[in-house]
Amino acid sequence: MTKITLSVPVELDGTTFTELNLRRINLGDIETVVASTDEMSGLVALIARLANVPIEVVRLMDLVDTVGAMDAVATLLAGMSVKPALPKAKRTKR
């Protein structure tokens, strides 16, 4: 889990958000991004899903905090390794 402390807390419906805790990314999260109408909407939805907060919290975040969250998501994505589903076939000599 990646913790992001907000430099400017977000107030929504009587709740104050001072930090976001981003969990690891799963395939459902990627599907959300792909289904979005544009990249920014997808990124906002992804941050909200990973932090388990209402999407409006992300929309209300200070730009500096938003960039920090984007960097954290990029780091999570960069840390993922993609391995082949099947083992490589052995080559035989002819």
C-alpha positions as a Markdown table, in Angstrom:
| # | Residue | x | y | z |
|---|---|---|---|---|
| 1 | Met | 0.0 | 0.0 | 0.0 |
| 2 | Thr | 1.2 | 3.5 | -0.9 |
| 3 | Lys | 0.4 | 6.3 | 1.5 |
| 4 | Ile | -0.1 | 9.9 | 0.2 |
| 5 | Thr | -0.4 | 12.7 | 2.7 |
| 6 | Leu | -2.5 | 15.5 | 1.2 |
| 7 | Ser | -0.9 | 18.9 | 1.6 |
| 8 | Val | -4.4 | 20.4 | 1.4 |
| 9 | Pro | -7.1 | 18.3 | 3.1 |
| 10 | Val | -10.3 | 17.6 | 1.1 |
| 11 | Glu | -13.7 | 18.1 | 2.8 |
| 12 | Leu | -16.6 | 16.1 | 1.4 |
| 13 | Asp | -20.0 | 15.5 | 3.0 |
| 14 | Gly | -18.7 | 16.3 | 6.5 |
| 15 | Thr | -15.6 | 14.0 | 6.1 |
| 16 | Thr | -12.1 | 15.4 | 6.0 |
| 17 | Phe | -9.6 | 13.4 | 3.9 |
| 18 | Thr | -6.0 | 14.1 | 4.9 |
| 19 | Glu | -4.4 | 11.1 | 3.2 |
| 20 | Leu | -4.9 | 8.5 | 0.5 |
| 21 | Asn | -3.8 | 4.9 | 0.8 |
| 22 | Leu | -3.4 | 3.4 | -2.6 |
| 23 | Arg | -3.7 | -0.4 | -2.9 |
| 24 | Arg | -2.1 | -2.5 | -5.6 |
| 25 | Ile | -3.6 | -2.4 | -9.1 |
| 26 | Asn | -5.7 | -5.3 | -10.4 |
| 27 | Leu | -7.3 | -6.0 | -13.8 |
| 28 | Gly | -10.6 | -4.5 | -12.8 |
| 29 | Asp | -8.8 | -1.2 | -12.2 |
| 30 | Ile | -7.3 | -1.3 | -15.7 |
| 31 | Glu | -10.7 | -2.1 | -17.2 |
| 32 | Thr | -12.1 | 1.1 | -15.5 |
| 33 | Val | -9.4 | 3.2 | -17.2 |
| 34 | Val | -9.9 | 1.6 | -20.6 |
| 35 | Ala | -13.7 | 2.1 | -20.4 |
| 36 | Ser | -13.3 | 5.8 | -19.6 |
| 37 | Thr | -14.1 | 8.4 | -22.1 |
| 38 | Asp | -10.7 | 10.1 | -21.9 |
| 39 | Glu | -7.4 | 9.7 | -20.2 |
| 40 | Met | -8.0 | 12.2 | -17.4 |
| 41 | Ser | -11.3 | 10.7 | -16.4 |
| 42 | Gly | -9.7 | 7.3 | -16.4 |
| 43 | Leu | -6.9 | 8.4 | -14.2 |
| 44 | Val | -9.2 | 10.2 | -11.7 |
| 45 | Ala | -11.4 | 7.0 | -11.5 |
| 46 | Leu | -8.3 | 4.9 | -11.1 |
| 47 | Ile | -7.0 | 7.0 | -8.2 |
| 48 | Ala | -10.4 | 6.9 | -6.5 |
| 49 | Arg | -10.7 | 3.1 | -6.9 |
| 50 | Leu | -7.2 | 2.5 | -5.6 |
| 51 | Ala | -7.7 | 4.8 | -2.6 |
| 52 | Asn | -11.3 | 3.5 | -2.0 |
| 53 | Val | -12.6 | 7.1 | -1.8 |
| 54 | Pro | -15.5 | 8.8 | -3.7 |
| 55 | Ile | -14.4 | 10.1 | -7.1 |
| 56 | Glu | -15.3 | 13.6 | -6.0 |
| 57 | Val | -12.5 | 13.5 | -3.4 |
| 58 | Val | -10.0 | 13.1 | -6.2 |
| 59 | Arg | -11.7 | 15.8 | -8.3 |
| 60 | Leu | -11.4 | 18.2 | -5.3 |
| 61 | Met | -7.7 | 17.5 | -4.5 |
| 62 | Asp | -5.2 | 20.3 | -4.8 |
| 63 | Leu | -3.2 | 20.0 | -8.1 |
| 64 | Val | 0.1 | 19.4 | -6.2 |
| 65 | Asp | -1.6 | 16.4 | -4.4 |
| 66 | Thr | -3.1 | 15.2 | -7.6 |
| 67 | Val | 0.3 | 15.1 | -9.3 |
| 68 | Gly | 1.7 | 13.2 | -6.3 |
| 69 | Ala | -1.1 | 10.7 | -6.7 |
| 70 | Met | -0.5 | 10.4 | -10.4 |
| 71 | Asp | 3.2 | 9.8 | -9.7 |
| 72 | Ala | 2.3 | 7.1 | -7.1 |
| 73 | Val | 0.0 | 5.3 | -9.6 |
| 74 | Ala | 2.8 | 5.5 | -12.3 |
| 75 | Thr | 5.2 | 3.9 | -9.8 |
| 76 | Leu | 2.7 | 1.1 | -9.0 |
| 77 | Leu | 2.3 | 0.5 | -12.7 |
| 78 | Ala | 6.0 | 0.5 | -13.4 |
| 79 | Gly | 6.6 | -2.0 | -10.6 |
| 80 | Met | 4.3 | -4.6 | -12.2 |
| 81 | Ser | 6.0 | -7.3 | -14.1 |
| 82 | Val | 4.3 | -9.1 | -16.9 |
| 83 | Lys | 5.2 | -12.8 | -17.3 |
| 84 | Pro | 4.1 | -15.0 | -20.1 |
| 85 | Ala | 1.1 | -17.2 | -19.2 |
| 86 | Leu | 2.7 | -20.3 | -20.8 |
| 87 | Pro | 6.3 | -21.4 | -20.4 |
| 88 | Lys | 8.5 | -20.9 | -23.5 |
| 89 | Ala | 8.6 | -23.8 | -25.8 |
| 90 | Lys | 11.9 | -25.7 | -25.8 |
| 91 | Arg | 13.8 | -25.5 | -29.1 |
| 92 | Thr | 15.0 | -28.7 | -30.6 |
| 93 | Lys | 18.0 | -29.1 | -32.8 |
| 94 | Arg | 17.4 | -30.5 | -36.3 |
